[in-house]
Amino acid sequence: MADTENAKTKLEEYWEKFLEETHQDKELVGFSGEMVFENRGLTGVGQMALVLSGKKTASFSPLPYYEINREPLPLSGEIYIAEDVNGEPRCILEVTDVNLIPFAEIPWELARRDGEDENLEEWRAKQKDYLEDEAAVSGFDFNDDTKIVCEIFRVIYS
């Protein structure tokens, strides 16, 4: 419980610092929650480095994941604190656009915003592996027609 309370305090302190340093009115700027990029060790470290460098400006999640977990879809204008794999706040992101696109129809112009791959084929192969794993764990069927939540964001504070 103490770790959860400590983490919450870190996030609250980071949020307050953001509001103060950017002269935001806390009544007008809503906190939408936390965002973590891949909790798997070095993968998460690499993802956060890409976000902080500006190379990663999008994330891709299967729509069935939201449906199974009864989570609302992200909305343009939402603001999140991005945490590293250790739960430390690293930056604040604003969602600028959200698209639902079948996996096979995601264009390179969008996929390249993931920040890691050199071409669409490489991106699709990596994403397909991730999405098949996610489907097996979460209990849905993945195929090329599975709708993907494409979340575009920008760092507004770090």
KOLMARVEX-944235 format. One record per atom (N, C-alpha, C): residue number from 1; residue in three letters; atom name; x, y, z. Coordinates in pm, whole numbers, plus 50000, padded with zeros to 5 digits. Example, Ala and Ser with C-alpha at 12.3 -4.5 7.8 and 13.67 -1.06 7.14 Angstrom:
2
(pt 1,Ala,N,(51319,49431,50780)),
(pt 1,Ala,CA,(51230,49550,50780)),
(pt 1,Ala,C,(51320,49670,50780)),
(pt 2,Ser,N,(51285,49775,50708)),
(pt 2,Ser,CA,(51367,49894,50714)),
(pt 2,Ser,C,(51290,50003,50787)),
END
This chain:
158
(pt 1,Met,N,(50082,49880,50000)),
(pt 1,Met,CA,(50000,50000,50000)),
(pt 1,Met,C,(50086,50126,50000)),
(pt 2,Ala,N,(50196,50123,50075)),
(pt 2,Ala,CA,(50283,50240,50082)),
(pt 2,Ala,C,(50341,50274,49945)),
(pt 3,Asp,N,(50380,50171,49865)),
(pt 3,Asp,CA,(50432,50196,49732)),
(pt 3,Asp,C,(50328,50262,49643)),
(pt 4,Thr,N,(50203,50216,49651)),
(pt 4,Thr,CA,(50096,50276,49573)),
(pt 4,Thr,C,(50074,50421,49613)),
(pt 5,Glu,N,(50072,50446,49743)),
(pt 5,Glu,CA,(50055,50584,49790)),
(pt 5,Glu,C,(50173,50670,49748)),
(pt 6,Asn,N,(50295,50617,49755)),
(pt 6,Asn,CA,(50414,50690,49714)),
(pt 6,Asn,C,(50409,50722,49565)),
(pt 7,Ala,N,(50371,50622,49484)),
(pt 7,Ala,CA,(50361,50644,49339)),
(pt 7,Ala,C,(50256,50750,49309)),
(pt 8,Lys,N,(50145,50743,49379)),
(pt 8,Lys,CA,(50039,50841,49357)),
(pt 8,Lys,C,(50090,50980,49391)),
(pt 9,Thr,N,(50165,50990,49498)),
(pt 9,Thr,CA,(50220,51119,49537)),
(pt 9,Thr,C,(50314,51172,49430)),
(pt 10,Lys,N,(50399,51085,49374)),
(pt 10,Lys,CA,(50491,51127,49267)),
(pt 10,Lys,C,(50413,51181,49147)),
(pt 11,Leu,N,(50306,51109,49110)),
(pt 11,Leu,CA,(50226,51154,48997)),
(pt 11,Leu,C,(50157,51286,49027)),
(pt 12,Glu,N,(50102,51297,49146)),
(pt 12,Glu,CA,(50037,51423,49185)),
(pt 12,Glu,C,(50136,51538,49187)),
(pt 13,Glu,N,(50255,51513,49240)),
(pt 13,Glu,CA,(50357,51617,49244)),
(pt 13,Glu,C,(50399,51657,49103)),
(pt 14,Tyr,N,(50414,51560,49015)),
(pt 14,Tyr,CA,(50453,51588,48876)),
(pt 14,Tyr,C,(50344,51670,48806)),
(pt 15,Trp,N,(50219,51631,48829)),
(pt 15,Trp,CA,(50106,51703,48770)),
(pt 15,Trp,C,(50102,51847,48819)),
(pt 16,Glu,N,(50119,51867,48949)),
(pt 16,Glu,CA,(50119,52003,49006)),
(pt 16,Glu,C,(50234,52086,48948)),
(pt 17,Lys,N,(50350,52024,48932)),
(pt 17,Lys,CA,(50466,52093,48874)),
(pt 17,Lys,C,(50436,52135,48729)),
(pt 18,Phe,N,(50376,52044,48653)),
(pt 18,Phe,CA,(50335,52076,48515)),
(pt 18,Phe,C,(50241,52195,48512)),
(pt 19,Leu,N,(50137,52191,48596)),
(pt 19,Leu,CA,(50039,52300,48598)),
(pt 19,Leu,C,(50106,52433,48634)),
(pt 20,Glu,N,(50193,52430,48733)),
(pt 20,Glu,CA,(50259,52552,48778)),
(pt 20,Glu,C,(50354,52607,48672)),
(pt 21,Glu,N,(50440,52520,48617)),
(pt 21,Glu,CA,(50540,52566,48521)),
(pt 21,Glu,C,(50482,52607,48387)),
(pt 22,Thr,N,(50368,52554,48352)),
(pt 22,Thr,CA,(50305,52590,48224)),
(pt 22,Thr,C,(50190,52690,48241)),
(pt 23,His,N,(50172,52734,48366)),
(pt 23,His,CA,(50068,52834,48398)),
(pt 23,His,C,(49929,52788,48355)),
(pt 24,Gln,N,(49900,52660,48380)),
(pt 24,Gln,CA,(49771,52603,48346)),
(pt 24,Gln,C,(49676,52615,48465)),
(pt 25,Asp,N,(49550,52632,48436)),
(pt 25,Asp,CA,(49447,52636,48539)),
(pt 25,Asp,C,(49399,52494,48563)),
(pt 26,Lys,N,(49418,52442,48685)),
(pt 26,Lys,CA,(49381,52303,48712)),
(pt 26,Lys,C,(49233,52277,48694)),
(pt 27,Glu,N,(49152,52380,48695)),
(pt 27,Glu,CA,(49009,52363,48672)),
(pt 27,Glu,C,(48978,52343,48524)),
(pt 28,Leu,N,(49070,52385,48437)),
(pt 28,Leu,CA,(49047,52377,48293)),
(pt 28,Leu,C,(49123,52263,48226)),
(pt 29,Val,N,(49228,52213,48290)),
(pt 29,Val,CA,(49310,52107,48232)),
(pt 29,Val,C,(49281,51978,48307)),
(pt 30,Gly,N,(49226,51883,48237)),
(pt 30,Gly,CA,(49190,51757,48301)),
(pt 30,Gly,C,(49298,51652,48289)),
(pt 31,Phe,N,(49320,51579,48398)),
(pt 31,Phe,CA,(49414,51468,48402)),
(pt 31,Phe,C,(49338,51342,48366)),
(pt 32,Ser,N,(49381,51275,48259)),
(pt 32,Ser,CA,(49310,51157,48211)),
(pt 32,Ser,C,(49363,51025,48266)),
(pt 33,Gly,N,(49482,51027,48325)),
(pt 33,Gly,CA,(49537,50904,48381)),
(pt 33,Gly,C,(49683,50887,48346)),
(pt 34,Glu,N,(49732,50764,48368)),
(pt 34,Glu,CA,(49870,50733,48339)),
(pt 34,Glu,C,(49879,50651,48211)),
(pt 35,Met,N,(49994,50663,48145)),
(pt 35,Met,CA,(50022,50583,48027)),
(pt 35,Met,C,(50160,50521,48047)),
(pt 36,Val,N,(50170,50392,48026)),
(pt 36,Val,CA,(50298,50323,48039)),
(pt 36,Val,C,(50327,50257,47906)),
(pt 37,Phe,N,(50449,50273,47858)),
(pt 37,Phe,CA,(50488,50211,47732)),
(pt 37,Phe,C,(50560,50080,47760)),
(pt 38,Glu,N,(50489,49968,47740)),
(pt 38,Glu,CA,(50544,49835,47752)),
(pt 38,Glu,C,(50620,49813,47882)),
(pt 39,Asn,N,(50564,49741,47970)),
(pt 39,Asn,CA,(50624,49713,48100)),
(pt 39,Asn,C,(50731,49604,48096)),
(pt 40,Arg,N,(50782,49570,47981)),
(pt 40,Arg,CA,(50873,49457,47972)),
(pt 40,Arg,C,(51019,49503,47965)),
(pt 41,Gly,N,(51074,49543,48076)),
(pt 41,Gly,CA,(51216,49574,48088)),
(pt 41,Gly,C,(51269,49669,47983)),
(pt 42,Leu,N,(51367,49622,47906)),
(pt 42,Leu,CA,(51435,49709,47810)),
(pt 42,Leu,C,(51342,49759,47701)),
(pt 43,Thr,N,(51239,49682,47668)),
(pt 43,Thr,CA,(51143,49729,47568)),
(pt 43,Thr,C,(51079,49858,47614)),
(pt 44,Gly,N,(51038,49862,47741)),
(pt 44,Gly,CA,(50976,49982,47795)),
(pt 44,Gly,C,(51071,50099,47800)),
(pt 45,Val,N,(51197,50073,47836)),
(pt 45,Val,CA,(51297,50179,47839)),
(pt 45,Val,C,(51315,50237,47699)),
(pt 46,Gly,N,(51323,50148,47600)),
(pt 46,Gly,CA,(51338,50193,47461)),
(pt 46,Gly,C,(51219,50271,47412)),
(pt 47,Gln,N,(51099,50226,47447)),
(pt 47,Gln,CA,(50977,50296,47407)),
(pt 47,Gln,C,(50974,50437,47465)),
(pt 48,Met,N,(51006,50450,47594)),
(pt 48,Met,CA,(51004,50582,47657)),
(pt 48,Met,C,(51110,50673,47595)),
(pt 49,Ala,N,(51226,50619,47563)),
(pt 49,Ala,CA,(51330,50699,47498)),
(pt 49,Ala,C,(51280,50752,47363)),
(pt 50,Leu,N,(51208,50669,47289)),
(pt 50,Leu,CA,(51153,50712,47160)),
(pt 50,Leu,C,(51049,50822,47180)),
(pt 51,Val,N,(50966,50809,47283)),
(pt 51,Val,CA,(50866,50913,47312)),
(pt 51,Val,C,(50936,51044,47346)),
(pt 52,Leu,N,(51033,51038,47436)),
(pt 52,Leu,CA,(51101,51160,47481)),
(pt 52,Leu,C,(51181,51226,47370)),
(pt 53,Ser,N,(51230,51147,47274)),
(pt 53,Ser,CA,(51307,51203,47162)),
(pt 53,Ser,C,(51216,51260,47053)),
(pt 54,Gly,N,(51086,51231,47061)),
(pt 54,Gly,CA,(50993,51277,46959)),
(pt 54,Gly,C,(50979,51183,46841)),
(pt 55,Lys,N,(51049,51069,46843)),
(pt 55,Lys,CA,(51038,50973,46734)),
(pt 55,Lys,C,(50911,50890,46741)),
(pt 56,Lys,N,(50863,50864,46862)),
(pt 56,Lys,CA,(50739,50787,46880)),
(pt 56,Lys,C,(50628,50884,46913)),
(pt 57,Thr,N,(50531,50895,46823)),
(pt 57,Thr,CA,(50419,50987,46843)),
(pt 57,Thr,C,(50285,50915,46825)),
(pt 58,Ala,N,(50288,50782,46833)),
(pt 58,Ala,CA,(50164,50704,46818)),
(pt 58,Ala,C,(50177,50573,46893)),
(pt 59,Ser,N,(50062,50522,46935)),
(pt 59,Ser,CA,(50057,50387,46991)),
(pt 59,Ser,C,(49940,50315,46926)),
(pt 60,Phe,N,(49949,50184,46925)),
(pt 60,Phe,CA,(49852,50100,46854)),
(pt 60,Phe,C,(49806,49988,46946)),
(pt 61,Ser,N,(49675,49979,46967)),
(pt 61,Ser,CA,(49619,49878,47056)),
(pt 61,Ser,C,(49498,49815,46988)),
(pt 62,Pro,N,(49474,49687,47011)),
(pt 62,Pro,CA,(49358,49623,46949)),
(pt 62,Pro,C,(49228,49670,47014)),
(pt 63,Leu,N,(49130,49702,46934)),
(pt 63,Leu,CA,(48999,49743,46984)),
(pt 63,Leu,C,(48938,49638,47078)),
(pt 64,Pro,N,(48948,49507,47048)),
(pt 64,Pro,CA,(48889,49410,47141)),
(pt 64,Pro,C,(48944,49420,47284)),
(pt 65,Tyr,N,(49067,49464,47300)),
(pt 65,Tyr,CA,(49123,49481,47434)),
(pt 65,Tyr,C,(49038,49579,47514)),
(pt 66,Tyr,N,(49002,49692,47453)),
(pt 66,Tyr,CA,(48918,49792,47520)),
(pt 66,Tyr,C,(48781,49734,47553)),
(pt 67,Glu,N,(48725,49660,47457)),
(pt 67,Glu,CA,(48592,49603,47476)),
(pt 67,Glu,C,(48591,49499,47588)),
(pt 68,Ile,N,(48689,49409,47590)),
(pt 68,Ile,CA,(48695,49304,47692)),
(pt 68,Ile,C,(48714,49364,47831)),
(pt 69,Asn,N,(48799,49466,47840)),
(pt 69,Asn,CA,(48828,49528,47969)),
(pt 69,Asn,C,(48734,49642,48005)),
(pt 70,Arg,N,(48636,49665,47917)),
(pt 70,Arg,CA,(48536,49770,47939)),
(pt 70,Arg,C,(48601,49906,47968)),
(pt 71,Glu,N,(48706,49934,47892)),
(pt 71,Glu,CA,(48776,50062,47904)),
(pt 71,Glu,C,(48727,50155,47795)),
(pt 72,Pro,N,(48711,50282,47828)),
(pt 72,Pro,CA,(48672,50377,47724)),
(pt 72,Pro,C,(48787,50400,47626)),
(pt 73,Leu,N,(48752,50428,47503)),
(pt 73,Leu,CA,(48855,50461,47404)),
(pt 73,Leu,C,(48915,50597,47437)),
(pt 74,Pro,N,(49042,50614,47406)),
(pt 74,Pro,CA,(49101,50747,47427)),
(pt 74,Pro,C,(49035,50849,47335)),
(pt 75,Leu,N,(49038,50974,47377)),
(pt 75,Leu,CA,(48978,51082,47299)),
(pt 75,Leu,C,(49080,51191,47274)),
(pt 76,Ser,N,(49066,51256,47161)),
(pt 76,Ser,CA,(49150,51371,47130)),
(pt 76,Ser,C,(49134,51475,47240)),
(pt 77,Gly,N,(49247,51531,47285)),
(pt 77,Gly,CA,(49245,51633,47389)),
(pt 77,Gly,C,(49275,51579,47528)),
(pt 78,Glu,N,(49270,51446,47544)),
(pt 78,Glu,CA,(49301,51390,47676)),
(pt 78,Glu,C,(49450,51409,47706)),
(pt 79,Ile,N,(49481,51421,47835)),
(pt 79,Ile,CA,(49618,51444,47878)),
(pt 79,Ile,C,(49657,51336,47978)),
(pt 80,Tyr,N,(49774,51275,47954)),
(pt 80,Tyr,CA,(49822,51165,48036)),
(pt 80,Tyr,C,(49963,51193,48087)),
(pt 81,Ile,N,(49993,51139,48204)),
(pt 81,Ile,CA,(50131,51136,48251)),
(pt 81,Ile,C,(50189,51004,48203)),
(pt 82,Ala,N,(50300,51012,48129)),
(pt 82,Ala,CA,(50368,50890,48083)),
(pt 82,Ala,C,(50471,50851,48186)),
(pt 83,Glu,N,(50462,50725,48229)),
(pt 83,Glu,CA,(50553,50671,48330)),
(pt 83,Glu,C,(50654,50577,48264)),
(pt 84,Asp,N,(50773,50570,48325)),
(pt 84,Asp,CA,(50869,50471,48279)),
(pt 84,Asp,C,(50837,50337,48343)),
(pt 85,Val,N,(50918,50236,48314)),
(pt 85,Val,CA,(50890,50101,48363)),
(pt 85,Val,C,(50902,50090,48515)),
(pt 86,Asn,N,(50963,50190,48578)),
(pt 86,Asn,CA,(50975,50193,48724)),
(pt 86,Asn,C,(50865,50274,48791)),
(pt 87,Gly,N,(50769,50323,48711)),
(pt 87,Gly,CA,(50659,50401,48766)),
(pt 87,Gly,C,(50692,50547,48790)),
(pt 88,Glu,N,(50804,50593,48736)),
(pt 88,Glu,CA,(50844,50733,48751)),
(pt 88,Glu,C,(50781,50817,48640)),
(pt 89,Pro,N,(50720,50930,48672)),
(pt 89,Pro,CA,(50665,51016,48566)),
(pt 89,Pro,C,(50779,51076,48484)),
(pt 90,Arg,N,(50767,51068,48351)),
(pt 90,Arg,CA,(50873,51117,48263)),
(pt 90,Arg,C,(50830,51232,48174)),
(pt 91,Cys,N,(50701,51235,48138)),
(pt 91,Cys,CA,(50652,51344,48055)),
(pt 91,Cys,C,(50500,51346,48059)),
(pt 92,Ile,N,(50445,51450,48000)),
(pt 92,Ile,CA,(50299,51461,47988)),
(pt 92,Ile,C,(50266,51465,47840)),
(pt 93,Leu,N,(50170,51382,47802)),
(pt 93,Leu,CA,(50129,51368,47663)),
(pt 93,Leu,C,(49987,51418,47643)),
(pt 94,Glu,N,(49964,51476,47528)),
(pt 94,Glu,CA,(49828,51512,47487)),
(pt 94,Glu,C,(49791,51429,47366)),
(pt 95,Val,N,(49677,51364,47372)),
(pt 95,Val,CA,(49625,51289,47258)),
(pt 95,Val,C,(49573,51390,47157)),
(pt 96,Thr,N,(49622,51382,47034)),
(pt 96,Thr,CA,(49580,51477,46932)),
(pt 96,Thr,C,(49483,51417,46830)),
(pt 97,Asp,N,(49481,51283,46822)),
(pt 97,Asp,CA,(49391,51219,46726)),
(pt 97,Asp,C,(49378,51071,46761)),
(pt 98,Val,N,(49264,51014,46735)),
(pt 98,Val,CA,(49239,50872,46757)),
(pt 98,Val,C,(49167,50819,46634)),
(pt 99,Asn,N,(49218,50709,46579)),
(pt 99,Asn,CA,(49157,50647,46462)),
(pt 99,Asn,C,(49135,50499,46488)),
(pt 100,Leu,N,(49027,50444,46435)),
(pt 100,Leu,CA,(49001,50300,46437)),
(pt 100,Leu,C,(49020,50250,46294)),
(pt 101,Ile,N,(49120,50165,46276)),
(pt 101,Ile,CA,(49154,50119,46141)),
(pt 101,Ile,C,(49180,49970,46144)),
(pt 102,Pro,N,(49125,49893,46049)),
(pt 102,Pro,CA,(49162,49752,46041)),
(pt 102,Pro,C,(49313,49738,46026)),
(pt 103,Phe,N,(49370,49640,46092)),
(pt 103,Phe,CA,(49515,49622,46093)),
(pt 103,Phe,C,(49576,49628,45953)),
(pt 104,Ala,N,(49519,49555,45859)),
(pt 104,Ala,CA,(49575,49548,45723)),
(pt 104,Ala,C,(49567,49680,45647)),
(pt 105,Glu,N,(49487,49775,45695)),
(pt 105,Glu,CA,(49471,49903,45624)),
(pt 105,Glu,C,(49551,50018,45685)),
(pt 106,Ile,N,(49628,49992,45789)),
(pt 106,Ile,CA,(49707,50099,45849)),
(pt 106,Ile,C,(49818,50137,45752)),
(pt 107,Pro,N,(49823,50264,45710)),
(pt 107,Pro,CA,(49923,50306,45613)),
(pt 107,Pro,C,(50058,50334,45680)),
(pt 108,Trp,N,(50164,50333,45600)),
(pt 108,Trp,CA,(50298,50362,45652)),
(pt 108,Trp,C,(50306,50500,45714)),
(pt 109,Glu,N,(50234,50598,45660)),
(pt 109,Glu,CA,(50237,50733,45716)),
(pt 109,Glu,C,(50196,50733,45863)),
(pt 110,Leu,N,(50110,50643,45901)),
(pt 110,Leu,CA,(50068,50631,46040)),
(pt 110,Leu,C,(50160,50536,46117)),
(pt 111,Ala,N,(50191,50423,46060)),
(pt 111,Ala,CA,(50274,50322,46127)),
(pt 111,Ala,C,(50413,50376,46160)),
(pt 112,Arg,N,(50470,50460,46075)),
(pt 112,Arg,CA,(50605,50512,46100)),
(pt 112,Arg,C,(50610,50596,46227)),
(pt 113,Arg,N,(50496,50646,46272)),
(pt 113,Arg,CA,(50490,50727,46394)),
(pt 113,Arg,C,(50518,50644,46519)),
(pt 114,Asp,N,(50520,50510,46503)),
(pt 114,Asp,CA,(50556,50422,46613)),
(pt 114,Asp,C,(50704,50440,46650)),
(pt 115,Gly,N,(50783,50489,46553)),
(pt 115,Gly,CA,(50919,50532,46581)),
(pt 115,Gly,C,(51028,50428,46576)),
(pt 116,Glu,N,(50997,50305,46540)),
(pt 116,Glu,CA,(51099,50200,46548)),
(pt 116,Glu,C,(51139,50139,46415)),
(pt 117,Asp,N,(51050,50129,46321)),
(pt 117,Asp,CA,(51073,50047,46204)),
(pt 117,Asp,C,(51109,50129,46080)),
(pt 118,Glu,N,(51174,50060,45986)),
(pt 118,Glu,CA,(51221,50125,45863)),
(pt 118,Glu,C,(51119,50122,45750)),
(pt 119,Asn,N,(51022,50031,45759)),
(pt 119,Asn,CA,(50922,50021,45653)),
(pt 119,Asn,C,(50796,49954,45706)),
(pt 120,Leu,N,(50691,49957,45627)),
(pt 120,Leu,CA,(50561,49904,45668)),
(pt 120,Leu,C,(50566,49753,45694)),
(pt 121,Glu,N,(50639,49680,45612)),
(pt 121,Glu,CA,(50645,49535,45629)),
(pt 121,Glu,C,(50708,49499,45763)),
(pt 122,Glu,N,(50816,49566,45800)),
(pt 122,Glu,CA,(50882,49542,45928)),
(pt 122,Glu,C,(50788,49576,46044)),
(pt 123,Trp,N,(50720,49691,46033)),
(pt 123,Trp,CA,(50626,49732,46138)),
(pt 123,Trp,C,(50513,49630,46152)),
(pt 124,Arg,N,(50456,49588,46039)),
(pt 124,Arg,CA,(50344,49492,46044)),
(pt 124,Arg,C,(50387,49360,46107)),
(pt 125,Ala,N,(50506,49313,46075)),
(pt 125,Ala,CA,(50553,49186,46132)),
(pt 125,Ala,C,(50565,49197,46284)),
(pt 126,Lys,N,(50626,49305,46334)),
(pt 126,Lys,CA,(50640,49323,46479)),
(pt 126,Lys,C,(50504,49341,46545)),
(pt 127,Gln,N,(50420,49422,46487)),
(pt 127,Gln,CA,(50288,49445,46545)),
(pt 127,Gln,C,(50204,49319,46545)),
(pt 128,Lys,N,(50212,49243,46437)),
(pt 128,Lys,CA,(50134,49119,46430)),
(pt 128,Lys,C,(50175,49024,46543)),
(pt 129,Asp,N,(50305,49011,46570)),
(pt 129,Asp,CA,(50351,48927,46681)),
(pt 129,Asp,C,(50293,48977,46813)),
(pt 130,Tyr,N,(50301,49108,46836)),
(pt 130,Tyr,CA,(50248,49167,46959)),
(pt 130,Tyr,C,(50097,49145,46969)),
(pt 131,Leu,N,(50026,49171,46861)),
(pt 131,Leu,CA,(49880,49159,46863)),
(pt 131,Leu,C,(49833,49015,46879)),
(pt 132,Glu,N,(49904,48921,46820)),
(pt 132,Glu,CA,(49870,48779,46839)),
(pt 132,Glu,C,(49891,48739,46985)),
(pt 133,Asp,N,(50001,48786,47046)),
(pt 133,Asp,CA,(50025,48758,47188)),
(pt 133,Asp,C,(49915,48820,47274)),
(pt 134,Glu,N,(49880,48945,47245)),
(pt 134,Glu,CA,(49776,49015,47321)),
(pt 134,Glu,C,(49642,48943,47307)),
(pt 135,Ala,N,(49613,48896,47187)),
(pt 135,Ala,CA,(49488,48824,47163)),
(pt 135,Ala,C,(49483,48695,47244)),
(pt 136,Ala,N,(49593,48622,47248)),
(pt 136,Ala,CA,(49598,48496,47323)),
(pt 136,Ala,C,(49578,48520,47472)),
(pt 137,Val,N,(49640,48625,47524)),
(pt 137,Val,CA,(49630,48656,47667)),
(pt 137,Val,C,(49492,48710,47702)),
(pt 138,Ser,N,(49439,48798,47616)),
(pt 138,Ser,CA,(49313,48866,47647)),
(pt 138,Ser,C,(49189,48788,47605)),
(pt 139,Gly,N,(49204,48692,47515)),
(pt 139,Gly,CA,(49090,48609,47478)),
(pt 139,Gly,C,(49009,48659,47360)),
(pt 140,Phe,N,(49077,48709,47257)),
(pt 140,Phe,CA,(49005,48745,47135)),
(pt 140,Phe,C,(49082,48690,47016)),
(pt 141,Asp,N,(49018,48686,46900)),
(pt 141,Asp,CA,(49083,48640,46778)),
(pt 141,Asp,C,(49140,48760,46704)),
(pt 142,Phe,N,(49266,48748,46666)),
(pt 142,Phe,CA,(49329,48855,46587)),
(pt 142,Phe,C,(49340,48810,46443)),
(pt 143,Asn,N,(49307,48902,46352)),
(pt 143,Asn,CA,(49331,48879,46209)),
(pt 143,Asn,C,(49351,49015,46144)),
(pt 144,Asp,N,(49373,49016,46014)),
(pt 144,Asp,CA,(49402,49141,45944)),
(pt 144,Asp,C,(49286,49241,45948)),
(pt 145,Asp,N,(49165,49193,45976)),
(pt 145,Asp,CA,(49049,49281,45984)),
(pt 145,Asp,C,(49024,49336,46124)),
(pt 146,Thr,N,(49101,49291,46223)),
(pt 146,Thr,CA,(49085,49340,46361)),
(pt 146,Thr,C,(49109,49490,46363)),
(pt 147,Lys,N,(49015,49563,46420)),
(pt 147,Lys,CA,(49031,49708,46429)),
(pt 147,Lys,C,(49135,49743,46534)),
(pt 148,Ile,N,(49217,49839,46499)),
(pt 148,Ile,CA,(49325,49886,46585)),
(pt 148,Ile,C,(49296,50030,46625)),
(pt 149,Val,N,(49314,50059,46753)),
(pt 149,Val,CA,(49302,50195,46803)),
(pt 149,Val,C,(49437,50260,46783)),
(pt 150,Cys,N,(49442,50356,46692)),
(pt 150,Cys,CA,(49564,50429,46660)),
(pt 150,Cys,C,(49558,50563,46732)),
(pt 151,Glu,N,(49640,50576,46834)),
(pt 151,Glu,CA,(49638,50693,46921)),
(pt 151,Glu,C,(49759,50781,46888)),
(pt 152,Ile,N,(49733,50901,46838)),
(pt 152,Ile,CA,(49839,50997,46805)),
(pt 152,Ile,C,(49853,51092,46923)),
(pt 153,Phe,N,(49977,51121,46961)),
(pt 153,Phe,CA,(49999,51208,47076)),
(pt 153,Phe,C,(50121,51295,47055)),
(pt 154,Arg,N,(50134,51394,47142)),
(pt 154,Arg,CA,(50252,51479,47143)),
(pt 154,Arg,C,(50292,51505,47287)),
(pt 155,Val,N,(50422,51519,47308)),
(pt 155,Val,CA,(50473,51552,47441)),
(pt 155,Val,C,(50448,51702,47462)),
(pt 156,Ile,N,(50383,51736,47571)),
(pt 156,Ile,CA,(50359,51878,47600)),
(pt 156,Ile,C,(50439,51925,47722)),
(pt 157,Tyr,N,(50506,51831,47791)),
(pt 157,Tyr,CA,(50585,51867,47908)),
(pt 157,Tyr,C,(50677,51752,47943)),
(pt 158,Ser,N,(50802,51784,47969)),
(pt 158,Ser,CA,(50896,51682,48018)),
(pt 158,Ser,C,(51002,51748,48105)),
END
